[in-house]
């Protein structure tokens, strides 16, 4: 991030839509100076309906499957910030998604070493958003029984077929999106819990 104004990060087990890069480039250009946007996600798991030309929403939780950001914003993140482990941060993470406090606890206890949970903790305490497509531009195909960092992630297996030259935010208000996302993540959390129990 020291050599470039912006960057796109991809893992080797991702399948991208034809319009992934046009979405990323349009968002990087349009929101470069919007300080409430910390990054852009190419992946979306929220089954959110859209109307007309609406093609993105703001999410308080970033994903690591096909994303982009700006160097000047990324440099502001202190991934060793002790405030991540405050009671207030744990509470804010719970209000984003019920599974996040458990992930942060595992990070604190050395069970996992994840920059992603610390990024979401940063988002929580600084009120930052990830700009997220309504129709996902990413499918992760590395989620079989050999995967080590995934147990159950809901994802659409139909990629976006819409070219993105201009970005239009959903007209649904942020409270609705946050509440819907929380309930959906709770549903997924219990599905993962059931899956773990059945494996024992």
Residue, then its C-alpha position, 0 to 999 in steps of 0.5 A: x500500500x506504500x507504492x499505490x494510491x489504491x489497491x485490490x486484493x484477491x485470494x486464489x480460490x475466488x471466481x469473479x464476475x465479468x464486472x468485478x473490476x468495473x465495480x471496484x474501479x468505479x467505487x475506488x474513484x467515487x469514494x476515495x475522499x469519503x472518510x466513512x467508507x474504509x473499503x469496498x467488498x466484492x462479496x455479499x451474502x446478504x439476500x437484499x432485494x434491489x430496485x431499478x439501478x440500485x447496486x450497493x449498500x453500506x455494511x459495518x462488516x468487511x469481508x476478505x473475499x475480493x476487496x479493495x481500499x485506499x492506501x491513505x485510509x488503510x495506513x490509519x488502522x492500528x491493528x494492535x490497538x488495545x481498544x479493540x478489546x474494550x467492553x465497548x468494542x465487544x458490545x459494538x461488535x455484537x450489535x454488528x453480528x452476534x458471532x463477532x465477539x467470539x472471533x475477537x475473543x479468540x483473537x485476544x486469546x491467541x486461538x486465531x491470528x486474523x487481521x479481518x476481525x481486527x479490521x471489523x473492530x476498527x470499523x466498529x469503534x470508528x463508525x466506518x463502513x464497507x461499500x458492498x454490492x447488492x449482487x455479489x461479484x465473488x464466489x469462493x470455491x475453497x470452502x470444501x472439507x479441506x478449508x481451514x478458515x471457513x465452516x459455513x458461509x452463505x453465498x449466492x452461486x449466481x454472480x452479478x451480470x450487471x455492468x457497473x459504471x455508476x454506483x447507486x445506493x439502495x434506498x433502504x435506510x441504514x437501520x433496516x440494513x443493519x437490523x436485517x444483516x444482524x438477524x441474517x447473521x444470527x440465523x447463519x450462526x445457529x446453522x454453523x453451531x448445528x453443523x459443529x454439533x452434528x460433526x462431533 
